[in-house]
């Protein structure tokens, strides 16, 4: 049976992978916390990933065929304000994981971000050079570099903004934060100037599991088929879930003190992903439908 080790096992993206284990595969979830659920084909390992010796020992014991590195600090403003911590987690830990994968002869899948780009053009392909505008994006570029340097058997998976509900635990889900606001009847302010290509967490989990098990190496962009600004995105999600479109209003977050710079248009083109993967990619509404079919349905949603 093929074994895939997943760092950040208690996180939002990893939860989707763990809920959708490929046939003939044993998933090993590495998390600093306790196991979140008893799941078929899933083995839990409670390890602090910042403890290099403990992480190495854990990976040695698993002897995985592939390692998917999802563990990261993804909060852009937090990274900007806590740069030493962000670099240690997003770059230095990524390098150690990559070196461990190389030592074990395992394929590495490193989860990067659309924020590696400056957002001046949008519709980025895998051939476009990274040029981040915030510290978070810079740490992920460094993580990409260290991963690629450690082993040729690697995938750099640049992930667009992820929409969905946590498959396990709480997770870092903007959808789980927006639904209570909509349920309360309050207006929800969203910036219209940030353009993205959202991917649903269900499709993302399937794609990462497939990348861990196939022969593809190199850079690939994991995004949805639709490109839109964040206000349009949230408005369409709200309507799909049965809330009034008028509750979603435009706001300007650039005046918020301490807010890190955001790239304007970091939409990703997913043509390569669609050509090398069997995972079906989709647009916004179909993606939300996939999420609602797998995750618990939020109270108040249609």
GUKOL-726933 format. One record per residue (C-alpha): residue in three letters; z, y, x. Coordinates in pm, whole numbers, padded with zeros to 5 digits, always signed. Layout:
    aa       c3       c2       c1
   ALA        Z        Y        X
...
// end
This chain:
    aa       c3       c2       c1
   UNK   +00000   +00000   +00000
   UNK   -00096   +00344   +00132
   UNK   +00196   +00580   +00194
   UNK   +00184   +00959   +00155
   UNK   +00475   +01175   +00270
   UNK   +00515   +01505   +00084
   UNK   +00730   +01786   +00221
   UNK   +00878   +02029   -00030
   UNK   +00925   +01734   -00263
   UNK   +01141   +01934   -00502
   UNK   +00883   +02211   -00541
   UNK   +00632   +02315   -00805
   UNK   +00317   +02177   -00641
   UNK   +00478   +01859   -00511
   UNK   +00612   +01785   -00860
   UNK   +00258   +01760   -00991
   UNK   +00161   +01520   -00712
   UNK   +00466   +01303   -00780
   UNK   +00394   +01286   -01153
   UNK   +00038   +01168   -01083
   UNK   +00057   +00901   -00811
   UNK   -00279   +00746   -00722
   UNK   -00318   +00375   -00780
   UNK   -00213   +00167   -00481
   UNK   -00019   +00455   -00325
   UNK   +00352   +00506   -00256
   UNK   +00457   +00870   -00250
   UNK   +00753   +00970   -00032
   UNK   +00909   +01297   -00145
   UNK   +01101   +01482   +00128
   UNK   +01341   +01741   -00013
   UNK   +01656   +01918   +00100
   UNK   +01807   +01854   -00246
   UNK   +01877   +01545   -00452
   UNK   +01609   +01329   -00616
   UNK   +01485   +01499   -00931
   UNK   +01385   +01191   -01127
   UNK   +01326   +00820   -01096
   UNK   +00949   +00782   -01094
   UNK   +00716   +00488   -01040
   UNK   +00560   +00472   -00692
   UNK   +00793   +00750   -00565
   UNK   +01059   +00719   -00294
   UNK   +01294   +01014   -00233
   UNK   +01429   +01131   +00103
   UNK   +01701   +01397   +00120
   UNK   +01635   +01578   +00449
   UNK   +01656   +01940   +00558
   UNK   +01299   +02002   +00679
   UNK   +01423   +02275   +00914
   UNK   +01623   +02010   +01103
   UNK   +01347   +01902   +01338
   UNK   +01518   +01584   +01458
   UNK   +01607   +01472   +01105
   UNK   +01257   +01541   +00979
   UNK   +01100   +01350   +01268
   UNK   +01332   +01054   +01205
   UNK   +01246   +01057   +00837
   UNK   +00871   +01061   +00900
   UNK   +00907   +00789   +01164
   UNK   +01088   +00569   +00911
   UNK   +00823   +00628   +00645
   UNK   +00530   +00574   +00884
   UNK   +00293   +00747   +00642
   UNK   -00083   +00724   +00630
   UNK   -00091   +01093   +00536
   UNK   +00145   +01390   +00525
   UNK   +00099   +01666   +00267
   UNK   +00288   +01976   +00377
   UNK   +00370   +02180   +00066
   UNK   +00708   +02318   +00181
   UNK   +00693   +02698   +00223
   UNK   +00840   +03031   +00123
   UNK   +00572   +03164   -00112
   UNK   +00746   +03478   -00238
   UNK   +00536   +03757   -00085
   UNK   +00797   +04033   -00105
   UNK   +01073   +03805   +00026
   UNK   +00859   +03713   +00326
   UNK   +00790   +04079   +00398
   UNK   +01164   +04156   +00396
   UNK   +01275   +03839   +00582
   UNK   +01010   +03796   +00847
   UNK   +01198   +03576   +01093
   UNK   +01284   +03327   +00818
   UNK   +00931   +03337   +00677
   UNK   +00778   +03270   +01017
   UNK   +01021   +02987   +01087
   UNK   +00945   +02812   +00758
   UNK   +00578   +02889   +00699
   UNK   +00448   +02868   +01055
   UNK   +00690   +02701   +01295
   UNK   +00787   +02419   +01058
   UNK   +00421   +02365   +00977
   UNK   +00352   +02318   +01346
   UNK   +00628   +02059   +01378
   UNK   +00503   +01867   +01075
   UNK   +00150   +01871   +01216
   UNK   +00270   +01742   +01552
   UNK   +00462   +01462   +01380
   UNK   +00154   +01365   +01179
   UNK   -00052   +01355   +01499
   UNK   +00209   +01142   +01675
   UNK   +00212   +00894   +01385
   UNK   -00165   +00883   +01348
   UNK   -00135   +01021   +00995
   UNK   -00378   +01253   +00822
   UNK   -00237   +01603   +00765
   UNK   -00295   +01814   +00454
   UNK   -00160   +02166   +00503
   UNK   -00125   +02381   +00190
   UNK   -00234   +02736   +00267
   UNK   -00307   +03028   +00034
   UNK   -00570   +03270   -00093
   UNK   -00357   +03545   +00063
   UNK   -00503   +03469   +00406
   UNK   -00788   +03706   +00303
   UNK   -00785   +04085   +00286
   UNK   -00924   +04102   -00068
   UNK   -01196   +04354   +00013
   UNK   -01481   +04135   -00110
   UNK   -01361   +03835   -00312
   UNK   -01542   +03507   -00383
   UNK   -01439   +03378   -00042
   UNK   -01582   +03057   +00101
   UNK   -01437   +02831   +00366
   UNK   -01652   +03000   +00631
   UNK   -01501   +03346   +00578
   UNK   -01251   +03454   +00848
   UNK   -00889   +03511   +00742
   UNK   -00758   +03866   +00761
   UNK   -00427   +03892   +00570
   UNK   -00277   +04221   +00450
   UNK   +00083   +04102   +00409
   UNK   +00328   +03911   +00627
   UNK   +00326   +03605   +00401
   UNK   -00050   +03569   +00447
   UNK   -00003   +03610   +00822
   UNK   +00248   +03325   +00838
   UNK   +00008   +03097   +00652
   UNK   -00277   +03185   +00889
   UNK   -00047   +03089   +01176
   UNK   +00039   +02766   +00996
   UNK   -00331   +02692   +00962
   UNK   -00384   +02752   +01334
   UNK   -00095   +02530   +01441
   UNK   -00201   +02252   +01203
   UNK   -00559   +02252   +01328
   UNK   -00446   +02260   +01692
   UNK   -00213   +01962   +01652
   UNK   -00460   +01711   +01511
   UNK   -00832   +01688   +01432
   UNK   -00742   +01467   +01134
   UNK   -00636   +01759   +00917
   UNK   -00719   +01942   +00597
   UNK   -00647   +02310   +00544
   UNK   -00622   +02339   +00166
   UNK   -00628   +02707   +00066
   UNK   -00473   +02723   -00278
   UNK   -00540   +02996   -00534
   UNK   -00267   +03129   -00763
   UNK   -00120   +02827   -00943
   UNK   -00061   +02833   -01318
   UNK   +00144   +02579   -01503
   UNK   +00487   +02454   -01594
   UNK   +00710   +02257   -01359
   UNK   +00644   +01884   -01377
   UNK   +00988   +01824   -01219
   UNK   +01289   +02052   -01175
   UNK   +01249   +02429   -01201
   UNK   +00974   +02522   -00958
   UNK   +00816   +02859   -00879
   UNK   +00608   +02899   -01196
   UNK   +00501   +03239   -01329
   UNK   +00420   +03070   -01661
   UNK   +00778   +02951   -01708
   UNK   +00894   +03310   -01645
   UNK   +00644   +03476   -01880
   UNK   +00694   +03249   -02184
   UNK   +01056   +03358   -02255
   UNK   +00942   +03723   -02246
   UNK   +00664   +03652   -02493
   UNK   +00898   +03450   -02713
   UNK   +01136   +03747   -02729
   UNK   +00859   +03967   -02866
   UNK   +00881   +04206   -02572
   UNK   +00579   +04344   -02392
   UNK   +00483   +04176   -02067
   UNK   +00343   +04407   -01798
   UNK   +00081   +04264   -01562
   UNK   -00129   +04436   -01293
   UNK   -00502   +04454   -01374
   UNK   -00614   +04539   -01020
   UNK   -00545   +04197   -00863
   UNK   -00835   +03952   -00902
   UNK   -00774   +03580   -00862
   UNK   -00927   +03238   -00936
   UNK   -00630   +03047   -01086
   UNK   -00596   +02671   -01062
   UNK   -00373   +02470   -01293
   UNK   -00096   +02272   -01129
   UNK   -00213   +01941   -01279
   UNK   -00558   +01966   -01120
   UNK   -00403   +02086   -00795
   UNK   -00173   +01783   -00777
   UNK   -00465   +01549   -00834
   UNK   -00675   +01724   -00568
   UNK   -00401   +01710   -00304
   UNK   -00336   +01343   -00371
   UNK   -00708   +01276   -00334
   UNK   -00735   +01478   -00012
   UNK   -00447   +01276   +00133
   UNK   -00630   +00954   +00060
   UNK   -00994   +01026   +00141
   UNK   -01187   +01085   +00463
   UNK   -01252   +01459   +00428
   UNK   -01129   +01687   +00706
   UNK   -01159   +02061   +00751
   UNK   -01101   +02362   +00528
   UNK   -01133   +02345   +00150
   UNK   -01061   +02598   -00124
   UNK   -00869   +02470   -00426
   UNK   -00921   +02709   -00715
   UNK   -01027   +02711   -01075
   UNK   -01379   +02775   -01201
   UNK   -01295   +03115   -01355
   UNK   -01245   +03448   -01177
   UNK   -01050   +03728   -01347
   UNK   -00787   +03993   -01294
   UNK   -00423   +03902   -01348
   UNK   -00391   +04100   -01671
   UNK   -00688   +03916   -01821
   UNK   -00550   +03585   -01694
   UNK   -00207   +03630   -01853
   UNK   -00358   +03768   -02172
   UNK   -00584   +03464   -02210
   UNK   -00293   +03228   -02139
   UNK   -00078   +03405   -02399
   UNK   -00347   +03377   -02665
   UNK   -00406   +03010   -02581
   UNK   -00033   +02944   -02630
   UNK   -00031   +03125   -02965
   UNK   +00117   +03461   -02870
   UNK   -00036   +03800   -02964
   UNK   -00272   +03937   -02701
   UNK   -00122   +04283   -02754
   UNK   +00207   +04172   -02599
   UNK   +00040   +04158   -02257
   UNK   -00002   +04513   -02128
   UNK   -00127   +04660   -01803
   UNK   +00118   +04801   -01549
   UNK   +00109   +04940   -01198
   UNK   +00352   +04758   -00967
   UNK   +00250   +04953   -00656
   UNK   +00535   +05200   -00714
   UNK   +00801   +04927   -00688
   UNK   +01015   +04995   -00376
   UNK   +00982   +04730   -00107
   UNK   +00677   +04567   -00261
   UNK   +00447   +04420   +00002
   UNK   +00077   +04498   +00002
   UNK   -00138   +04273   -00212
   UNK   -00506   +04200   -00152
   UNK   -00726   +04327   -00435
   UNK   -00967   +04036   -00480
   UNK   -00884   +03703   -00320
   UNK   -01089   +03491   -00559
   UNK   -01196   +03164   -00396
   UNK   -01517   +02972   -00453
   UNK   -01456   +02600   -00505
   UNK   -01809   +02463   -00455
   UNK   -01705   +02258   -00153
   UNK   -01404   +02111   -00333
   UNK   -01623   +02010   -00625
   UNK   -01869   +01846   -00387
   UNK   -01620   +01643   -00180
   UNK   -01363   +01549   -00447
   UNK   -01376   +01341   -00762
   UNK   -01099   +01554   -00914
   UNK   -01252   +01753   -01203
   UNK   -01207   +02130   -01164
   UNK   -01202   +02347   -01474
   UNK   -01164   +02693   -01622
   UNK   -00851   +02869   -01742
   UNK   -00815   +02739   -02098
   UNK   -00891   +02378   -02008
   UNK   -00645   +02404   -01721
   UNK   -00368   +02525   -01951
   UNK   -00450   +02240   -02189
   UNK   -00405   +01994   -01901
   UNK   -00069   +02150   -01819
   UNK   +00055   +02137   -02177
   UNK   -00049   +01773   -02205
   UNK   +00158   +01668   -01904
   UNK   +00453   +01910   -01897
   UNK   +00719   +01959   -02165
   UNK   +00587   +02193   -02433
   UNK   +00777   +02527   -02425
   UNK   +00966   +02618   -02736
   UNK   +00779   +02868   -02951
   UNK   +00434   +02788   -02816
   UNK   +00161   +02689   -03060
// end
